[in-house]
Amino acid sequence: MYCIVGAGIWGATIAERIASVLNEKVLVIDQRDHVGGNSASFLDEQTGIECHRYGSHIFHTSIAEVWDYLRRFCDFTTYRHKVLTTYAGKVYTMPINLETINSFYGKNLHPYEVKGFLAEEIARAGITSPNNLEEQAISLVGRPLYEAFIKGYTEKQWECDPKQLPASIIQRLPLRFNYNTDYFNDRWQGLPKDGYFTLFKNILHHPNITLRLNTTFETVRAELPTDVRIIYTGMPDQLFHYKYGELEWRSLRFEWETKAVQDYQGTTVMNYSDATVPYTRIHEFKHYHPEREQPFLCEKTVICREYPQAYDRTQIPCYPVNNERNTGLYALYAREAEQQGILLGGRLGAYRYWDMDKAVDNALHTFQKDIMRH
Ligand code: UDP
């Protein structure tokens, strides 16, 4: 028997594999009252709009195995994610592309001219080998664009100097010298046609899987058979009662509002890059499903302002803070888990800044490597 702690996308995937491929019993528990972890959504009662509980989650991947796997449980829409950003009262396209650069500088550069134009800005900064997020961003776009679109947003998101953050965070975003406005480069993108709740329900719908919500690991631990294999997708420091110290996380606070207008901002996500605006973005969920005519045309809309905040034990952990201190600390917890035969996984358990597809990919490979061959 297996006990999986956490019904997020990683936990659900590995539960499904064990139940279907190994034909073993799996108990999936989650301390929340819903499945899906931070990718969960709900239907707003008043408007019928599907809202993402913990901020926008768009499925996107270039991994064929992951795309094929998830499409066994749901169809996806053809939605491709586009983001706009507001800076100093004006709206620009994000990630930075030719439109952003031309609007910002009041120019009409062609794709073949823009690199040369930015090269002068980049050279002015004099960075030879970028070692952190700020240097990486400036060496790609120059200081003025960095200060307008990246610095303030990043400071709000991580509440620290971008010089103290790894360059890898900014490499999540493409930089384009054309008018392509896609937020992600991935070949396959979309939203579960019948909602994230249906996707998760279908993944976990198997006679070998028992699901218990509103249940913490501590409460079931004593009842588990001695030969149970524990797979834990929560915070590793909490699992071991913080014995080596606390891992750092970033959290988010969401401020929900229903507006009495058909369309509030004309798009799914509007970022706010000014440091003076306290939130990083506003989500307007109806725009994810223009094909759902009833909620889409309704004279009301649900919006949600996203405020990054420091994590404490009363908050939801959203992002790991992958710096040297935390990487070292995580290694101690990972060793402890291994010694106790507990498998750690998922964004929290692996302490990795994964998108949904990377979590599914990792779950599929972990199943092959650590469970099938165990
Ligand atoms: N970022 C930025 N300006 C933006 C959007 C993103 O500077 O308008 C930077 C910021 O440092 C952020 C990183 O890019 O932490 C990754 O953004 P992404 O949208 O991938 O973050 P997520 O959706 O995971 O919160």
Boltz pocket constraint, residues with backbone or C-beta under 6 A from the ligand:
constraints:
  - pocket:
      binder: B
      contacts: [[A, 56], [A, 85], [A, 94], [A, 149], [A, 150], [A, 151], [A, 153], [A, 154], [A, 157], [A, 169], [A, 170], [A, 172], [A, 173], [A, 271], [A, 272], [A, 273]]
      max_distance: 6.0
